[in-house]
Amino acid sequence: MRKLIVASHSTLAEGFKETLEFLTGIQGHISSLCAYIEGTEEIDQKISKLLDTSDEVIILTDMAGGSVNQKFYQHISERVHVIAGMNLPLAMSIALQLDSETLDIPSIVEEAQQQIIYMNYQKNEEKVEDE
C-alpha cells in the first residue's frame, strides 16, 4: 500500500490535503504536516510518526531548499520518495494512482511541470495567432 504526505511551512499542506480529498474523494491515504506552527510538537517527532509504517510513502514538500524538505530528505529510501515543489496537478496525479501497481514518479513530475504556465504569455501568443 502507498500513502501520500503533503508537507509545508505553516498551513499550506493542510489546505492541499483538504483540496485533494475534495477533488479525488480519497480518504485515509493522505496526511499533512504543517511545520513550525506555534503550539505544535517538534517537526522531527511528527515526521517519525508519519514514517512509522511499512507502507511506501510519497512526500510532497513545498520547496526544495526549505527546512521541511531537508527534514524529509534524510529519510529517502526505496520506500520513501520525496518530491519538492508541489503543485495541485502533481498531488492529484499521485493521489489518484496510490493504488496502482506501478507508479512512474519521474513521469508524473514531468507532467506536473508542464502545468506551470504563465497565462499572460499564452494569451499574448493567442492574440498573435488571431491576427
PyMOL commands that set and color helices and strands:
alter all, ss='L'
color gray80, all
select helices_A, chain A and resi 12-24+43-51+67-73+88-96+105-113+119-130
alter helices_A, ss='H'
color red, helices_A
select strands_A, chain A and resi 2-9+30-35+56-61+80-84
alter strands_A, ss='S'
color yellow, strands_A
deselect
rebuild
show_as cartoon
